[in-house]
Amino acid sequence: MNKRGLASFISAALNAPFIALLTFIPLIMSQGASNPLLFIGITTFFGAILPLSSTYYLVKKGIIPDIYASDRASRTEPILWAMVSYLFGVTALLTFNAPFVVTALMACYFVNALIMLIITLKWKISIHAVGVSGPITALVYQLGMKMIPFFLLMLPVAWARLELKAHNKKQVAAGAILSSLLTWFQMIFYINFLLPMI
């Protein structure tokens, strides 16, 4: 496999929906919920399956050029679809009284997607970096410093996006840093202030 092939593989393997799936499961299991399979099902569907399916649908219909929406101008619609999915996910988690940390992360996905949508109108920020750094920040917030090594996943992701010339260094760094900051402060706000009032 050449470098470009390896970069394509890494981009596909470490995509945002797959990282979401891997993030929600340990968060749910750490909470000792009486019905973890229900919450795993909700987060898997609204956090991974539906956003990914909508992207494939948009590709099939020729609305976006590829599953990564490589053209910045084509990113609006897949992000909007993802936002709708995340919002339904938040609603479902609230309905079934999911642990605060689980609902909080789904809400982070929605708000982070909104911020990325606004940025994307003018600049091509790295959604891959956002999709890795944000969820890992949530893991560190809830499960502690032992989760920090997972930030090393950013290294192959950053390399892959640069190798494919999908982004430059500033776009990758901005995605990673911004999503971490947004997620950290949202988790504090949702878990300690907003969700207890709902």
Secondary structure, DSSP 8 states (H G I E B T S, - for coil): --HHHHHHHHHHHT-HHHHHHHHHHHHHHHTT-S-HHHHHHHHHIIIIIHHHHHHHHHHHTTSSSSTT--SGGG-HHHHHHHHHHHHHHHHHHHHTT--HHHHHHHHHHHHHHHHHHHHHTT----HHHHHHHHHHHHHHHHH-GGGGGGGGGHHHHHHHHHHTTS--HHHHHHHHHHHHHHHHHHHHHIIIIIGGG-
